[in-house]
């Protein structure tokens, strides 16, 4: 009996010292709101811009460029070689940029910048989606 009383007393003391588990907050609603605010909004803007780029930019140049970012209305395109960068810059100055800005005004596009760079290794395997 003394062991039984000691065991009960020990369980009672553990009950006082034990902290109750914090109430778990559901992760689903916060993830859905994050998705709607961040991912979904940006995805619709980039989809609209990609469709317009596919229509206006020649296929030979599309194979050598990729969207890097859309930040505060500035679309940054990566172009993989200097000659293609020059050709695309020439097209933009010849009026393509105005057409892009007019067609993508609803997506918040205000400026197009070009940057030399690669989105793939060099062995022909792409890392990012190329339109």
Secondary structure, DSSP 8 states (H G I E B T S, - for coil): -HHHHHHHHHHHHHHHHS--------SHHHHHHHIIIIIIHHHHHHHHHHHHHHHHS-HHHHTTEEEEEEETTEEEEEESSHHHHHHHHHHIIIIIHHHHHHHTGGGT--EEEEEE--SB-SSS-BSS---
